[in-house]
Amino acid sequence: MPFIAYTQQVFNRDKYEKLIATDLKTSHESSIRTVEISFYDHEIHVDDKLIARITHDHSDFVTQAWVVVINDVEIHRANTWMKCYDYIIWHYKKGTLPKQQQEVEPVNTDNEQMAQIATECKKFGFDLHDSGIYYNSVKLGEVGCTNDKWWVVRASSQHQLQVPCNSISDAVWSLWMVEVSPLEATQITSITDTNNENCEELLDKPFDELISEEWERLRKYEPLPKSKALFSVLKQ
């Protein structure tokens, strides 16, 4: 397209849109508006509902490059944007314009939610059952989604309230931090105490009765204060 003709078309289109905005006086017409996605892509709306699109065919040697699209199907072609707009408005008023199917936001189904929860549980080694989320056969709580908002209920909570979370990741992570971390810390402390007790018992055994494995345990053992004196002798 020659530059002069192209520039003139841009000027005419802008002028035409301003005239439309000024001249539309009836309530039926005034509800029509144009949304510019880009210079070559526009949406025509009525009462915030999409009724058609105007786009541009960039193929070579196309004389009617402006295209009216409804439901992703080409409906009409013209050599100017304004003619496409006129086509849409004329047929819309006459009731002969094909009906544009409105885009529906995807609904997060129960199965999809359960799949997301299962994925997050797997990251932490949790087990997901119908009755809730478990770790080492201990129930941690429940995670769910209501009206696209995630929540968590901790098993240790006295009132069993649904606590809002920003995401499924935050919900499952909170179970780890609140329910599992303190439990594992207690278990680790218990194991350490048990190991210490075992090593304390080894210190009371005659040295010539200790096997190599027991000597190795004593070598790695961090003695309690009362045993430090004896342990220092063993390490010499």
ChimeraX commands (.cxc) that place a marker at each C-alpha (Angstrom):
marker #1 position 0.00,0.00,0.00 radius 0.5
marker #1 position 1.48,3.44,-0.95 radius 0.5
marker #1 position 2.48,5.51,2.08 radius 0.5
marker #1 position 0.16,8.41,1.17 radius 0.5
marker #1 position -2.85,6.14,0.81 radius 0.5
marker #1 position -1.95,4.32,4.03 radius 0.5
marker #1 position -1.61,7.59,5.98 radius 0.5
marker #1 position -4.86,8.89,4.54 radius 0.5
marker #1 position -6.65,5.73,5.64 radius 0.5
marker #1 position -5.35,6.13,9.20 radius 0.5
marker #1 position -6.50,9.76,9.20 radius 0.5
marker #1 position -9.90,8.87,7.80 radius 0.5
marker #1 position -10.38,6.09,10.32 radius 0.5
marker #1 position -9.57,8.33,13.28 radius 0.5
marker #1 position -11.84,11.03,11.91 radius 0.5
marker #1 position -14.59,8.51,11.34 radius 0.5
marker #1 position -14.37,7.18,14.90 radius 0.5
marker #1 position -14.67,10.71,16.28 radius 0.5
marker #1 position -17.72,11.35,14.13 radius 0.5
marker #1 position -19.30,8.15,15.39 radius 0.5
marker #1 position -18.71,9.15,19.00 radius 0.5
marker #1 position -20.29,12.54,18.33 radius 0.5
marker #1 position -23.26,11.45,16.23 radius 0.5
marker #1 position -24.45,8.38,18.13 radius 0.5
marker #1 position -27.44,9.74,19.98 radius 0.5
marker #1 position -29.75,6.84,20.61 radius 0.5
marker #1 position -29.18,4.67,23.68 radius 0.5
marker #1 position -28.97,1.63,21.43 radius 0.5
marker #1 position -26.10,3.06,19.40 radius 0.5
marker #1 position -24.27,4.79,22.24 radius 0.5
marker #1 position -23.60,1.43,23.90 radius 0.5
marker #1 position -21.35,0.43,20.99 radius 0.5
marker #1 position -17.64,0.96,21.59 radius 0.5
marker #1 position -14.37,0.00,19.95 radius 0.5
marker #1 position -11.46,-1.50,21.87 radius 0.5
marker #1 position -8.10,-1.18,20.14 radius 0.5
marker #1 position -5.91,-4.20,20.83 radius 0.5
marker #1 position -3.32,-3.01,18.32 radius 0.5
marker #1 position -3.42,-0.90,15.17 radius 0.5
marker #1 position -4.43,-3.95,13.15 radius 0.5
marker #1 position -6.69,-5.60,15.72 radius 0.5
marker #1 position -9.88,-4.15,17.18 radius 0.5
marker #1 position -12.82,-5.49,19.15 radius 0.5
marker #1 position -16.34,-4.13,18.82 radius 0.5
marker #1 position -18.34,-4.27,22.06 radius 0.5
marker #1 position -21.94,-3.61,23.00 radius 0.5
marker #1 position -22.64,-3.22,26.72 radius 0.5
marker #1 position -19.22,-4.74,27.46 radius 0.5
marker #1 position -20.02,-7.81,25.35 radius 0.5
marker #1 position -17.88,-8.65,22.35 radius 0.5
marker #1 position -19.91,-8.78,19.11 radius 0.5
marker #1 position -17.14,-8.88,16.47 radius 0.5
marker #1 position -13.47,-8.32,15.71 radius 0.5
marker #1 position -11.76,-6.37,12.97 radius 0.5
marker #1 position -8.32,-7.56,11.97 radius 0.5
marker #1 position -5.91,-7.15,9.07 radius 0.5
marker #1 position -4.67,-9.69,6.54 radius 0.5
marker #1 position -0.97,-9.06,5.94 radius 0.5
marker #1 position -0.72,-11.43,2.99 radius 0.5
marker #1 position 0.79,-10.08,-0.22 radius 0.5
marker #1 position -1.40,-8.91,-3.09 radius 0.5
marker #1 position -4.56,-8.75,-0.96 radius 0.5
marker #1 position -6.80,-5.89,-2.05 radius 0.5
marker #1 position -9.37,-6.33,0.73 radius 0.5
marker #1 position -7.08,-6.68,3.70 radius 0.5
marker #1 position -9.46,-5.66,6.51 radius 0.5
marker #1 position -11.46,-8.59,7.85 radius 0.5
marker #1 position -14.51,-8.95,10.10 radius 0.5
marker #1 position -14.13,-11.99,12.35 radius 0.5
marker #1 position -16.83,-13.55,14.55 radius 0.5
marker #1 position -16.23,-16.73,16.55 radius 0.5
marker #1 position -12.80,-16.99,14.88 radius 0.5
marker #1 position -14.49,-17.23,11.47 radius 0.5
marker #1 position -14.06,-14.69,8.66 radius 0.5
marker #1 position -17.43,-13.05,7.96 radius 0.5
marker #1 position -16.62,-10.11,5.70 radius 0.5
marker #1 position -13.74,-8.36,3.92 radius 0.5
marker #1 position -13.24,-4.78,2.82 radius 0.5
marker #1 position -10.46,-2.50,1.62 radius 0.5
marker #1 position -10.78,-0.13,4.59 radius 0.5
marker #1 position -11.29,-0.47,8.32 radius 0.5
marker #1 position -14.30,1.87,8.18 radius 0.5
marker #1 position -16.19,-0.35,5.76 radius 0.5
marker #1 position -15.74,-3.30,8.09 radius 0.5
marker #1 position -17.02,-1.23,10.99 radius 0.5
marker #1 position -20.03,-0.10,8.94 radius 0.5
marker #1 position -20.76,-3.71,8.05 radius 0.5
marker #1 position -20.78,-4.74,11.70 radius 0.5
marker #1 position -22.98,-1.85,12.86 radius 0.5
marker #1 position -25.46,-2.19,9.99 radius 0.5
marker #1 position -25.97,-5.92,10.49 radius 0.5
marker #1 position -26.06,-5.55,14.27 radius 0.5
marker #1 position -28.91,-3.03,14.02 radius 0.5
marker #1 position -30.74,-5.27,11.57 radius 0.5
marker #1 position -30.28,-8.28,13.82 radius 0.5
marker #1 position -28.52,-10.19,11.06 radius 0.5
marker #1 position -25.04,-10.19,12.59 radius 0.5
marker #1 position -23.94,-13.69,13.67 radius 0.5
marker #1 position -23.90,-14.02,17.43 radius 0.5
marker #1 position -20.46,-13.94,19.00 radius 0.5
marker #1 position -20.02,-16.65,21.62 radius 0.5
marker #1 position -18.77,-15.04,24.81 radius 0.5
marker #1 position -15.56,-16.39,26.27 radius 0.5
marker #1 position -16.18,-18.32,29.47 radius 0.5
marker #1 position -13.51,-18.39,32.14 radius 0.5
marker #1 position -12.42,-21.94,32.88 radius 0.5
marker #1 position -13.93,-23.37,36.06 radius 0.5
marker #1 position -11.60,-25.06,38.48 radius 0.5
marker #1 position -13.38,-28.40,38.97 radius 0.5
marker #1 position -13.08,-30.64,42.02 radius 0.5
marker #1 position -10.93,-33.11,40.08 radius 0.5
marker #1 position -8.54,-30.35,39.03 radius 0.5
marker #1 position -8.32,-29.11,42.61 radius 0.5
marker #1 position -7.56,-32.59,43.90 radius 0.5
marker #1 position -4.88,-32.99,41.23 radius 0.5
marker #1 position -3.25,-29.73,42.32 radius 0.5
marker #1 position -3.38,-30.75,45.98 radius 0.5
marker #1 position -1.91,-34.17,45.17 radius 0.5
marker #1 position 0.95,-32.55,43.25 radius 0.5
marker #1 position 1.83,-30.27,46.17 radius 0.5
marker #1 position 1.54,-33.10,48.70 radius 0.5
marker #1 position 3.98,-35.18,46.68 radius 0.5
marker #1 position 6.62,-32.46,47.05 radius 0.5
marker #1 position 6.52,-32.86,50.84 radius 0.5
marker #1 position 6.04,-36.61,50.94 radius 0.5
marker #1 position 2.47,-36.28,52.21 radius 0.5
marker #1 position -0.28,-38.82,51.61 radius 0.5
marker #1 position -3.61,-37.51,50.30 radius 0.5
marker #1 position -6.78,-39.33,51.35 radius 0.5
marker #1 position -10.47,-38.46,51.20 radius 0.5
marker #1 position -10.35,-37.61,54.90 radius 0.5
marker #1 position -7.40,-35.24,54.60 radius 0.5
marker #1 position -3.63,-34.99,54.28 radius 0.5
marker #1 position -1.41,-37.39,56.22 radius 0.5
marker #1 position 2.28,-37.75,57.00 radius 0.5
marker #1 position 3.61,-41.02,58.44 radius 0.5
marker #1 position 0.00,-42.06,59.13 radius 0.5
marker #1 position -0.60,-38.90,61.16 radius 0.5
marker #1 position -3.33,-36.55,59.93 radius 0.5
marker #1 position -2.01,-33.04,59.32 radius 0.5
marker #1 position -5.22,-31.38,58.17 radius 0.5
marker #1 position -7.23,-30.56,55.08 radius 0.5
marker #1 position -6.75,-28.24,52.10 radius 0.5
marker #1 position -9.50,-27.02,49.79 radius 0.5
marker #1 position -10.69,-24.27,47.46 radius 0.5
marker #1 position -13.97,-22.36,47.67 radius 0.5
marker #1 position -14.90,-19.64,45.17 radius 0.5
marker #1 position -11.35,-19.77,43.76 radius 0.5
marker #1 position -9.88,-19.08,47.21 radius 0.5
marker #1 position -7.62,-21.65,48.83 radius 0.5
marker #1 position -7.83,-22.50,52.53 radius 0.5
marker #1 position -6.29,-24.89,55.05 radius 0.5
marker #1 position -7.61,-26.53,58.21 radius 0.5
marker #1 position -4.92,-27.83,60.58 radius 0.5
marker #1 position -5.65,-31.04,62.44 radius 0.5
marker #1 position -4.19,-29.54,65.62 radius 0.5
marker #1 position -6.48,-26.50,65.44 radius 0.5
marker #1 position -8.92,-26.38,68.33 radius 0.5
marker #1 position -11.75,-24.73,66.40 radius 0.5
marker #1 position -11.05,-26.36,63.01 radius 0.5
marker #1 position -11.37,-23.07,61.12 radius 0.5
marker #1 position -10.61,-22.63,57.43 radius 0.5
marker #1 position -7.57,-20.35,57.27 radius 0.5
marker #1 position -7.31,-18.42,53.94 radius 0.5
marker #1 position -4.15,-18.96,51.87 radius 0.5
marker #1 position -2.77,-17.14,48.83 radius 0.5
marker #1 position -2.27,-20.36,46.88 radius 0.5
marker #1 position -2.33,-24.14,47.05 radius 0.5
marker #1 position 1.44,-24.06,47.60 radius 0.5
marker #1 position 1.07,-21.84,50.66 radius 0.5
marker #1 position -1.71,-24.05,52.04 radius 0.5
marker #1 position 0.29,-27.30,51.89 radius 0.5
marker #1 position 3.50,-25.58,52.98 radius 0.5
marker #1 position 1.74,-24.26,56.10 radius 0.5
marker #1 position 0.90,-27.85,57.10 radius 0.5
marker #1 position 4.58,-28.71,56.83 radius 0.5
marker #1 position 5.72,-25.75,58.89 radius 0.5
marker #1 position 3.07,-25.93,61.61 radius 0.5
marker #1 position 2.33,-29.65,61.86 radius 0.5
marker #1 position 5.43,-31.51,60.65 radius 0.5
marker #1 position 8.49,-29.40,61.51 radius 0.5
marker #1 position 7.85,-29.34,65.29 radius 0.5
marker #1 position 7.10,-33.08,65.21 radius 0.5
marker #1 position 10.31,-33.91,63.35 radius 0.5
marker #1 position 12.33,-31.66,65.64 radius 0.5
marker #1 position 10.98,-33.61,68.63 radius 0.5
marker #1 position 11.78,-36.91,66.95 radius 0.5
marker #1 position 15.33,-35.81,66.14 radius 0.5
marker #1 position 15.85,-34.69,69.75 radius 0.5
marker #1 position 14.51,-38.02,70.98 radius 0.5
marker #1 position 16.85,-39.96,68.68 radius 0.5
marker #1 position 19.81,-37.85,69.80 radius 0.5
marker #1 position 18.97,-38.42,73.45 radius 0.5
marker #1 position 18.69,-42.16,72.84 radius 0.5
marker #1 position 22.07,-42.25,71.09 radius 0.5
marker #1 position 23.62,-40.32,73.94 radius 0.5
marker #1 position 22.18,-42.75,76.47 radius 0.5
marker #1 position 23.57,-45.69,74.51 radius 0.5
marker #1 position 27.02,-44.12,74.37 radius 0.5
marker #1 position 26.86,-43.35,78.08 radius 0.5
marker #1 position 26.26,-47.05,78.67 radius 0.5
marker #1 position 29.25,-47.93,76.50 radius 0.5
marker #1 position 31.47,-45.76,78.68 radius 0.5
marker #1 position 30.56,-47.95,81.64 radius 0.5
marker #1 position 31.68,-51.13,79.86 radius 0.5
marker #1 position 35.21,-52.49,80.26 radius 0.5
marker #1 position 37.35,-51.19,77.42 radius 0.5
marker #1 position 38.51,-54.64,76.37 radius 0.5
marker #1 position 34.90,-55.67,75.78 radius 0.5
marker #1 position 34.17,-52.90,73.26 radius 0.5
marker #1 position 33.96,-54.00,69.65 radius 0.5
marker #1 position 35.22,-51.86,66.75 radius 0.5
marker #1 position 31.70,-50.62,65.91 radius 0.5
marker #1 position 31.21,-49.41,69.49 radius 0.5
marker #1 position 34.60,-47.69,69.47 radius 0.5
marker #1 position 33.54,-45.87,66.27 radius 0.5
marker #1 position 30.31,-44.70,67.92 radius 0.5
marker #1 position 32.24,-43.41,70.89 radius 0.5
marker #1 position 34.67,-41.59,68.60 radius 0.5
marker #1 position 31.76,-39.62,67.06 radius 0.5
marker #1 position 29.99,-39.18,70.37 radius 0.5
marker #1 position 29.57,-35.69,71.85 radius 0.5
marker #1 position 29.76,-36.42,75.58 radius 0.5
marker #1 position 27.55,-34.97,78.23 radius 0.5
marker #1 position 29.34,-32.74,80.79 radius 0.5
marker #1 position 29.58,-35.46,83.42 radius 0.5
marker #1 position 31.27,-37.83,80.96 radius 0.5
marker #1 position 33.77,-35.44,79.43 radius 0.5
marker #1 position 36.55,-36.37,81.80 radius 0.5
marker #1 position 36.30,-40.08,81.04 radius 0.5
marker #1 position 35.82,-39.47,77.34 radius 0.5
marker #1 position 38.98,-37.38,77.17 radius 0.5
marker #1 position 40.90,-40.34,78.54 radius 0.5
marker #1 position 39.45,-42.66,75.89 radius 0.5
marker #1 position 40.50,-40.35,73.06 radius 0.5
marker #1 position 44.11,-40.18,74.22 radius 0.5
marker link #1:1,2 radius 0.2
marker link #1:2,3 radius 0.2
marker link #1:3,4 radius 0.2
marker link #1:4,5 radius 0.2
marker link #1:5,6 radius 0.2
marker link #1:6,7 radius 0.2
marker link #1:7,8 radius 0.2
marker link #1:8,9 radius 0.2
marker link #1:9,10 radius 0.2
marker link #1:10,11 radius 0.2
marker link #1:11,12 radius 0.2
marker link #1:12,13 radius 0.2
marker link #1:13,14 radius 0.2
marker link #1:14,15 radius 0.2
marker link #1:15,16 radius 0.2
marker link #1:16,17 radius 0.2
marker link #1:17,18 radius 0.2
marker link #1:18,19 radius 0.2
marker link #1:19,20 radius 0.2
marker link #1:20,21 radius 0.2
marker link #1:21,22 radius 0.2
marker link #1:22,23 radius 0.2
marker link #1:23,24 radius 0.2
marker link #1:24,25 radius 0.2
marker link #1:25,26 radius 0.2
marker link #1:26,27 radius 0.2
marker link #1:27,28 radius 0.2
marker link #1:28,29 radius 0.2
marker link #1:29,30 radius 0.2
marker link #1:30,31 radius 0.2
marker link #1:31,32 radius 0.2
marker link #1:32,33 radius 0.2
marker link #1:33,34 radius 0.2
marker link #1:34,35 radius 0.2
marker link #1:35,36 radius 0.2
marker link #1:36,37 radius 0.2
marker link #1:37,38 radius 0.2
marker link #1:38,39 radius 0.2
marker link #1:39,40 radius 0.2
marker link #1:40,41 radius 0.2
marker link #1:41,42 radius 0.2
marker link #1:42,43 radius 0.2
marker link #1:43,44 radius 0.2
marker link #1:44,45 radius 0.2
marker link #1:45,46 radius 0.2
marker link #1:46,47 radius 0.2
marker link #1:47,48 radius 0.2
marker link #1:48,49 radius 0.2
marker link #1:49,50 radius 0.2
marker link #1:50,51 radius 0.2
marker link #1:51,52 radius 0.2
marker link #1:52,53 radius 0.2
marker link #1:53,54 radius 0.2
marker link #1:54,55 radius 0.2
marker link #1:55,56 radius 0.2
marker link #1:56,57 radius 0.2
marker link #1:57,58 radius 0.2
marker link #1:58,59 radius 0.2
marker link #1:59,60 radius 0.2
marker link #1:60,61 radius 0.2
marker link #1:61,62 radius 0.2
marker link #1:62,63 radius 0.2
marker link #1:63,64 radius 0.2
marker link #1:64,65 radius 0.2
marker link #1:65,66 radius 0.2
marker link #1:66,67 radius 0.2
marker link #1:67,68 radius 0.2
marker link #1:68,69 radius 0.2
marker link #1:69,70 radius 0.2
marker link #1:70,71 radius 0.2
marker link #1:71,72 radius 0.2
marker link #1:72,73 radius 0.2
marker link #1:73,74 radius 0.2
marker link #1:74,75 radius 0.2
marker link #1:75,76 radius 0.2
marker link #1:76,77 radius 0.2
marker link #1:77,78 radius 0.2
marker link #1:78,79 radius 0.2
marker link #1:79,80 radius 0.2
marker link #1:80,81 radius 0.2
marker link #1:81,82 radius 0.2
marker link #1:82,83 radius 0.2
marker link #1:83,84 radius 0.2
marker link #1:84,85 radius 0.2
marker link #1:85,86 radius 0.2
marker link #1:86,87 radius 0.2
marker link #1:87,88 radius 0.2
marker link #1:88,89 radius 0.2
marker link #1:89,90 radius 0.2
marker link #1:90,91 radius 0.2
marker link #1:91,92 radius 0.2
marker link #1:92,93 radius 0.2
marker link #1:93,94 radius 0.2
marker link #1:94,95 radius 0.2
marker link #1:95,96 radius 0.2
marker link #1:96,97 radius 0.2
marker link #1:97,98 radius 0.2
marker link #1:98,99 radius 0.2
marker link #1:99,100 radius 0.2
marker link #1:100,101 radius 0.2
marker link #1:101,102 radius 0.2
marker link #1:102,103 radius 0.2
marker link #1:103,104 radius 0.2
marker link #1:104,105 radius 0.2
marker link #1:105,106 radius 0.2
marker link #1:106,107 radius 0.2
marker link #1:107,108 radius 0.2
marker link #1:108,109 radius 0.2
marker link #1:109,110 radius 0.2
marker link #1:110,111 radius 0.2
marker link #1:111,112 radius 0.2
marker link #1:112,113 radius 0.2
marker link #1:113,114 radius 0.2
marker link #1:114,115 radius 0.2
marker link #1:115,116 radius 0.2
marker link #1:116,117 radius 0.2
marker link #1:117,118 radius 0.2
marker link #1:118,119 radius 0.2
marker link #1:119,120 radius 0.2
marker link #1:120,121 radius 0.2
marker link #1:121,122 radius 0.2
marker link #1:122,123 radius 0.2
marker link #1:123,124 radius 0.2
marker link #1:124,125 radius 0.2
marker link #1:125,126 radius 0.2
marker link #1:126,127 radius 0.2
marker link #1:127,128 radius 0.2
marker link #1:128,129 radius 0.2
marker link #1:129,130 radius 0.2
marker link #1:130,131 radius 0.2
marker link #1:131,132 radius 0.2
marker link #1:132,133 radius 0.2
marker link #1:133,134 radius 0.2
marker link #1:134,135 radius 0.2
marker link #1:135,136 radius 0.2
marker link #1:136,137 radius 0.2
marker link #1:137,138 radius 0.2
marker link #1:138,139 radius 0.2
marker link #1:139,140 radius 0.2
marker link #1:140,141 radius 0.2
marker link #1:141,142 radius 0.2
marker link #1:142,143 radius 0.2
marker link #1:143,144 radius 0.2
marker link #1:144,145 radius 0.2
marker link #1:145,146 radius 0.2
marker link #1:146,147 radius 0.2
marker link #1:147,148 radius 0.2
marker link #1:148,149 radius 0.2
marker link #1:149,150 radius 0.2
marker link #1:150,151 radius 0.2
marker link #1:151,152 radius 0.2
marker link #1:152,153 radius 0.2
marker link #1:153,154 radius 0.2
marker link #1:154,155 radius 0.2
marker link #1:155,156 radius 0.2
marker link #1:156,157 radius 0.2
marker link #1:157,158 radius 0.2
marker link #1:158,159 radius 0.2
marker link #1:159,160 radius 0.2
marker link #1:160,161 radius 0.2
marker link #1:161,162 radius 0.2
marker link #1:162,163 radius 0.2
marker link #1:163,164 radius 0.2
marker link #1:164,165 radius 0.2
marker link #1:165,166 radius 0.2
marker link #1:166,167 radius 0.2
marker link #1:167,168 radius 0.2
marker link #1:168,169 radius 0.2
marker link #1:169,170 radius 0.2
marker link #1:170,171 radius 0.2
marker link #1:171,172 radius 0.2
marker link #1:172,173 radius 0.2
marker link #1:173,174 radius 0.2
marker link #1:174,175 radius 0.2
marker link #1:175,176 radius 0.2
marker link #1:176,177 radius 0.2
marker link #1:177,178 radius 0.2
marker link #1:178,179 radius 0.2
marker link #1:179,180 radius 0.2
marker link #1:180,181 radius 0.2
marker link #1:181,182 radius 0.2
marker link #1:182,183 radius 0.2
marker link #1:183,184 radius 0.2
marker link #1:184,185 radius 0.2
marker link #1:185,186 radius 0.2
marker link #1:186,187 radius 0.2
marker link #1:187,188 radius 0.2
marker link #1:188,189 radius 0.2
marker link #1:189,190 radius 0.2
marker link #1:190,191 radius 0.2
marker link #1:191,192 radius 0.2
marker link #1:192,193 radius 0.2
marker link #1:193,194 radius 0.2
marker link #1:194,195 radius 0.2
marker link #1:195,196 radius 0.2
marker link #1:196,197 radius 0.2
marker link #1:197,198 radius 0.2
marker link #1:198,199 radius 0.2
marker link #1:199,200 radius 0.2
marker link #1:200,201 radius 0.2
marker link #1:201,202 radius 0.2
marker link #1:202,203 radius 0.2
marker link #1:203,204 radius 0.2
marker link #1:204,205 radius 0.2
marker link #1:205,206 radius 0.2
marker link #1:206,207 radius 0.2
marker link #1:207,208 radius 0.2
marker link #1:208,209 radius 0.2
marker link #1:209,210 radius 0.2
marker link #1:210,211 radius 0.2
marker link #1:211,212 radius 0.2
marker link #1:212,213 radius 0.2
marker link #1:213,214 radius 0.2
marker link #1:214,215 radius 0.2
marker link #1:215,216 radius 0.2
marker link #1:216,217 radius 0.2
marker link #1:217,218 radius 0.2
marker link #1:218,219 radius 0.2
marker link #1:219,220 radius 0.2
marker link #1:220,221 radius 0.2
marker link #1:221,222 radius 0.2
marker link #1:222,223 radius 0.2
marker link #1:223,224 radius 0.2
marker link #1:224,225 radius 0.2
marker link #1:225,226 radius 0.2
marker link #1:226,227 radius 0.2
marker link #1:227,228 radius 0.2
marker link #1:228,229 radius 0.2
marker link #1:229,230 radius 0.2
marker link #1:230,231 radius 0.2
marker link #1:231,232 radius 0.2
marker link #1:232,233 radius 0.2
marker link #1:233,234 radius 0.2
marker link #1:234,235 radius 0.2
marker link #1:235,236 radius 0.2
view
